[in-house]
Amino acid sequence: MSQIASKNSPDTFTIVNEVNDHGAATLRGDNGSTYHVTSYENSSFRDYLANHHAGDRVRMDIVRAGVRANVWRVSALYPGADE
């Protein structure tokens, strides 16, 4: 079973490191946890995150990407956190 960062409602994340040339980004959850996003459900999710900068806030669901300890995939986006 995949682990999900938000189970009932989307979480809000602050972008720490913007999407790099390899598609990876670092996010910080409101709970203080850091997440390394390395993949996306589809290319529009990557494009959305790539159009944001360090310090911006986004609402999304993320799920574990494989078995590595802290590698995540964006599985859903939600409106409302862009600042």
Secondary structure, 3 states (H helix, E strand, C coil): CCCECCCCCCEEEEEEECCCCCCCEEEEECCCCEEEEEEECCHHHHHHHHCCCCCCEEEEEEEECCCCCCEEEEEEEECCCCC
